[in-house]
Structure formats: C-alpha cells, structure tokens
Amino acid sequence: MKTNFTLTIGIVLLFLTNTTAFSQTFIQGYQDVVNQVSQANTTANLTSFENYGIKVRGSAAQTNTLNWIKNKYLSYGYSAAQIVEDPFTYTGSTAVCKNIIVTKTGTLYPNTFVIICAHYDTITGKGTNDNGSGTNVLLETARLLQSIPTEYSIKFIHFSGEEDGLKGSQHYVTNVVNPNNLDIKLVFNIDQVGGVAGQVNNTITCERDESNTPTTNNAQSNTITNELITCVGLYSTLNTNLSYAYASDYMPFEDNNEIITGFYETNESTVPHTANDLLINMDPVYAYNVTKAAVGAMLHFAVANTSALSNEAFNSENQITIYPNPAKNNLFINKGTLDADNYSVKIVSLNGKTVLEKEFTNSNLTEQLPISELSAGIYMCVISTDSKQIFKKVIIE
C-alpha cells in the first residue's frame, strides 16, 4: 500500500522526548492508577471464575475459563497478536493444557520482561480463592496498565497444570524461557490472595527466595521483595508479612536462577482443594486491596511513565514500539494493539527523502527491518495502514 505525506523537521522535533527513571518514592500518578482498581470488577471476576466450575486438566470447564480469560484481555484493548496460547502435555496425562501469555511491549527495554503470573487450574473444587483470586489480580492489573507506557515489557501469564505439580510453569521455563534466552527482570507470582470470611484480613504475605539450590538469586530476590513491601505500604492500606517462597509457579523460575517474589494471603484459608473453596468463604474486599497493592508494585517494577499517564498519545499510536533506539543493524517493530495484518514501513530522512521502504503482509506481532545500509543520523519511521499513519523518531548509529 502507498500513501502520500509531507514531512518537515518540525514534525520530527515533536518526537524528541525524554524518559525519566523514577526512584522508589510515592508517585501520585501511580496512586491515580491504583485508585481505579474496581471492587465491582473484583467481585464479578471472582463470581465468573467460580461459575466456570472445576477446572481440572482436559475439562470443558478449563477450556471455557481459558476462553473467558482471553476474551477479557480483548475487551481491555489487547490485540489478538498479543495473546499467545502455550499448549503442553505431561507424563501421566493425555490431556492438552494451555498456558496463556499476554505480552505488553516496553518502550525502553522491550526485550527485558517483568512477569506477573497466576494459575487458573483448580483441583477438586471450583477454586475461587485458589486461584481465582490470583486470576483476578492479573486481569485487573492488565486492564489498568493496558494504555500506560512502561519502560520494561510485561508478560501476564496464566498458568495451567499448577495443581498437578507446577507443570505449566515448568513447561514454560523449559520450552520458552531457555530456548529463547528470555531476559527476565523478575517474576511476581500471585497465588491464593482471597482471605478468609469473618476474619480481619489486613496483611499480605510477601515472599522471597530463600532456597539453597541455587543461592545466587537470593540476594536480588530479597531486594525485589523489599521493594514489593514498600509498594504495598505506598499504594494500599495493607500491612505486610515477610516470608519465603514455596510450592507455586515461581519455583521453576527460581530453579532457573531467575529473581522471584510473590503474594500469598496471611490468614490462610482451610478450604483450598475442596468443594468449599467458594466466594462465600472469602473476603472480596481483601482481594480488592491486594489487587491495589499489586497494581502499584507493577507500575514500579515495569517503570511506568508518569508523564504519559494523563495523555492519549500512547494509546492513539496503538502502543507501537520500535527498538532498539538508537539502532545499528536492525530495527524491530512491535505493532502493539494495531489492528492490521498488513502495513508498510518507510524510513524517511530529515529532508523528507524515503531511504528505505518495506511492506509486511500477514504481519507478526514483531517484525524485523534491516537498516545496516543506512547512514548514521536521525530519521522518521512512518508506519502506514489503509486508514492511518503513525510517526516514530529513530536514531541510527
């Protein structure tokens, strides 16, 4: 496809923006986002999760829950290209289970990932607390961060096979993380954070790595978990309890020498893995408060750009990310929420001359554009579909 346009140096200058790194102090912009966590959404998500039934491997209930989760992300504005199903089987079962991975690309460090994860499979009962509560945290966090630019990429991962022995997370580490050498900043696991009905649920347990094998990631996990504790204090009304990580989906990552942290309820329910793991036996207000704490932590961990929280530029550009920038040999174009299978890319010099042009048909979420033949300098990258143009400044070294 071809489109006529005019470029000037003045237009280029509109894209010369600065990014500021934030220390761990209270940020009003983060609080403004946290305040948008919805009690109504929390209760509705827990109710829907419960209504899908017992989500054991191979069941219609698990498949229906998977489709519900995917549709929630689509309703939040994530594109189908951002949502990936990761199927697997394991010894002792012929049932195909599926992890769900939703990727939001960062603006400065697109190849470094903050993972927030929770399992959605259940055993014996409907699992509204274990782990509908964690599922809700991911959904609400993803809803609120969808239109907010973050420096680091985020992967929202809903694991299956957790109740059968961390099968989904182990599969992901073995078959996705290691073969692709994923650069993981940290893994934030959410498991059973619904509280206990009738009790005073005002404390969240923050989990750090204290494992003996390996020990090389323990110090960094301690640092990250203390940052998590600070975020809870800054952006929620909850108190914190420091404890150790165990028996949930962050463990395959920990064994892989990744940096982990997590949330777990402090008043521990006695009904998980039973037919009584239901909303009536939980504290939905506590689940709501934990979600607020998690949103604040994710804004911190992924380094949200507070200067962009109140403007519409990031959303209006479909969250398209071009990296690395500056670049030498290749540019990578992540189309974000751009709803177009086909688009063209032009690299234009400051004097308006098109120096490189390429069309992508049936495009993937991320495409590669070789630029090694171009001279060093400042250029405009113009991404065109049938209905719109998006302009991004790029620097070639």
N, C-alpha and C positions, 0 to 999 in steps of 0.2 A: 504494500500500500504506500501511497505517496501523498504528502501534504505540503502545501506551500506555507512558508512562515518567514518572518523577518526577525533577525537578532541584532541587538546592539550591546555595546559594552555596558550600558546602564542596566540592561536586563541581567547580565552576568553578575553585576555587583549586588543584585538583590539576593544572590545565593551565597555570598561570602559571610557566613555565620560562624559564631564561636560556640564551643561547647564547654561548659564549666563542670568540673568534678566537685562533688559535694562530700564533706566530711559527715560523720555520724552525729549530727545535731538535729534538733527539731526543725522540720521543714513544713511550713504552713501548706504549701502545695500538696505535699503528701497527705497531710491530715484532711485536706479538702476531698481528696480521692477516697480515703478511708471512710469518711463520713457518708459516702454514697453506698456503702455496703447495706444491703436491704434485709431487714428481718423477714419481710414478706417473702422475698425470694428464697431465703434460707429455709423457712418452713415449707414452702412449696416444693423446693428441690428435695428435701428430706421425705416429704409425702409421696412425691412421684417415684423416688428411688424405692421406697417401701412397697408401693403398689406394683412394681415390676416383679416382685416375688423372690424366690430363692435362686440366686444367680450362680449356680454351680457350672462347671465346665460342660460344654456341649448342650446346654439347655436353651430353650427358646427364651427364657427369662434373661439369660446373659446376653443373648443376641439383641433382644429388644432394648435392654439397658444400654448396650453399645450404641445402637442407633439413636436412642434418646440423647446420649451424651454428644454424639456427632452433630445432631440437629440443634442442640443448644449452642454449640460453637458457631454454626452457620447463622443462627439467629443473632448472635453477638456481632456479626460482621466479618468473621474469619472466612477466608475463601476455601473452597474445596481443595485447592492445591496445598494449603497449609496443614491439612488434616490427613494423616497417614495411618492406615491400619497395618499392624505388625503381627502377622499370624504365626503361630507356633504349635507344635505338639510336643509331648514329652513321654518318656518311658512309663508304661503302665496305663496309658490312655490313648485312644484313637481320636478323641475329640479335638477339634481345632479351636484354640483360644486365640484371642486377639488383644494386643495392647493398642492403645490409641495415643498417637503422638501429634500434638499441635505445636507448630513452630512459629514464633514471632521473632522476626529478624532484628537484631540490634543495629544501631546507627553508627557506632564506632568500632565495636568488636563483634562483627557478625558471625565469626567462626568460634567464638567462645560462648558457652551456654550455661545459663542458670537453669537447673532442672527443678521443677516443683512437681511432686508425684504423689499419687494415692491409688490404692487398688479399688476396683469396683466389683470384684467377685465376692461371693459370700458362701458360707457353708452352713448347712442345717436350717438356718433361719434367713429371714429377709435382709438382715444386716444393716438396719437403718443407721445404727451407730458405727458398726464395723463392716463396711466403711463408707456408708452413705454420707456420714459427716465429713470425711475427708474429700469425698467426691464433690460435695457442695463447696468446700473451700476452694478447690481448683476452679469450679465453674464461676463462682463469684469473682475470684481474682482475675480470671481470664476476661470476664465481662468488663471489668473496670479498667484493665490495662490494655484493652484492645486498641484504643485510639491514642495511647500515650507512648511517645518515642522513648526507648530505653537504650542505653549505650551497649549493653550486653544482650545477646539473643536469649530468648526464653523458650524452653520446651515444657509444655504442660503434658504430663504423661499419666494416663490412666492405665494401670497395670491389671492384667488378669493373672490367674494362677498363683496369687499370693497365698491363699489359704491352703493350697496344695504343696507349699514349700518354696515360696518365692520364685516360682517357675518363670513368670513373665519378666520380672526384673533381671533374673539371671540370663534368660534368653537375650534380652536387650543388650546387656553388657557384653555377652559373648559374641553376638552376631551383628551388633550395630556399633556399639561404642569402640570396641577394639579393632575390628577390621577397618573402620573409617577414621581411627585415631582422633575421635572427638575430643576437643579441648573443653573440659568441664570445669567451670569456676567453682561450683558447689552443687550439691543435691540436697533439697529441702523436702523431706518426706512428711506427709500428713496421714496419720492413722488413728482412728478412734478418738475423736475430739468432741463428742456429743454430750458429755457429762451425765450425771445421774439425777433423775427426777426426785424432788424432795430434799436434795442436799444443797448446801451453799457451794456453788461451783464458781469460784472466783480466781482460780490459779491454773495456769497451763504449765505442763512439764516440757522443758526444752532439753533436747537430747544431744549429747556429744559422743564422739568416738573415743572409747577407752579400750579398744581391742589390743591384744598382744600380737596379732598377726594380720596385717603389718602394724607397726607403731609409727611409721614415718609420716602418716597423715594425722596423727592425734593432735599435735600442737595447733595445726591450722584449723582442725575441726573445733577445738576449744575456742580459738579466736572467733570463728564464724558464729558459734553458738552463743558466745557472749555478746556479739553484735545483735543476734536474734533477741536475746534477753533485753537489750537496750531498746530495740524496736518495739517490743511488747509494752515496755514502760512509756515510750514516747507516744504511741498511737492507739493504745487501748486502755481499758480500766482494769485489766487483769494483773494479778501478781504472777510471779514465775517461780518455778522449781527446777533446779539443775539436776539432771540425771544422765544416764548412759543409754546408748542406742542398742536395740536388740530386736531380733526376730521380725523385721519388717523389710520393705522393699529397698531401703537404703543399704542393706547389708552386702548384696553383690557388688555395689559400687564401692563400699568400704573395703571389701576384699581386693578390689581392683586398684586400691590406693587413691581413690577419689576423696574429696573433702565432703563430709556429710554433716547434716544437722536434722532436727525434726521436732514435731509437736506430738504430744500424747496427753490425753486427759489426766488430771491429777487425781480426782475422785474416780477410781476405776470401776466401771460397770461390771456386774457379775453375770450379765446375761449374753455376752457375745457368744456366737456359735450355738445359739439356742433359738427356739421359736419365739422367745420373748424379747429378742433384740428389735424393739419397735420404738417408734417415736414417742409413744405414751410413757416409756421408761427413760426418756432422755430429757435434757434441758435445752430446748431450742434457742433460748436467749444466750446460753453459754456458747452454743455452736456459732451463733451470730458474732459474739465478742471474739472468739478465736479467729473467725474469718477476718475481722477487722485487723487483728494483730498480724495475720499472715499477709494481708494486702500491704500493710505498712512495711513489713520485712521485705517483700518482693520489690517494692519501689526502691528500697535501699540497696538490696543485693544486685538488682539489674541496673541501677543508677538511672532512674527516671529523670528526664529533662524537665525540670520545673518551669523553665521559661516557655515551654511549649504546652503546658497543661491547659492553658486557657485560650489557645488559639486553634484555628481549624486547618492550618497549613498541612500538618502531618496527615490528617485524615483526608483532606482534599487531594493529596498526592497519592492516595491509595497505599500509603506506607511502603512505597517502593524504596528499596535500598540499593545503593551502588557501592561496591567495595572491591579491593582496598582503595583508599583515597587519602593520600596520593598513591598512584599505581605505577608499575613499571612495564610488565609484560602482558597482564590480563586484567580486565575488569569483569566482575561478576555482578549480574543484575538479578535481584530478587524482587519479583513483581508484587509481593505482599498480597493485598486484597484486590488488586487489579483484576477485574472480571473479563479477561480477554485471552483467548487461546492464541491469537495471532497479534503480533505487534512488531514495529520496526524501531531500530535504534540508529540515530545519527550522532556522530561526534563532530562538533562544529567549533572552529577556531574563533578567536575574539573578533576577527574581521568578517565573520559571517560565512566563511567557506566551509563546506562539508568536506571533511578529510577522511571519513570512514562511515560506511552505512551497511547495515545488516538487518535482514528480516528474520523473525523467529515464528515458525509455524508450529501449531500444536505444542506450544512452549511449556517447559517445565517450570516449577516454582523458581528455580535459579538457573540462569543461562550464563555462558562464558563468552566474552568478547575479547579476542586478541588485539592488543594495541602496541605491540613491540615495534612496529614500523613508524609510529608517530613520534614527532619531535617533542621534547620536553616543553611544558607550558600549561597554561590554564585553558580549559575547553568547556563547552557546554554539551552535555549529553541530553539529547531530545528523544523521548520515548513517545511514540505515536500509535494510537489505535484508530479505528474508524471514527470515534466520537470525541477523542480528547488528545491533548499533548501535555506532557509533563517534562519539566526542565530541571536538570540537576547539574551543579558545577562539579567538574572533575579536574584533578591536577595530575599530570603525567610527568614523571621524573625522568 
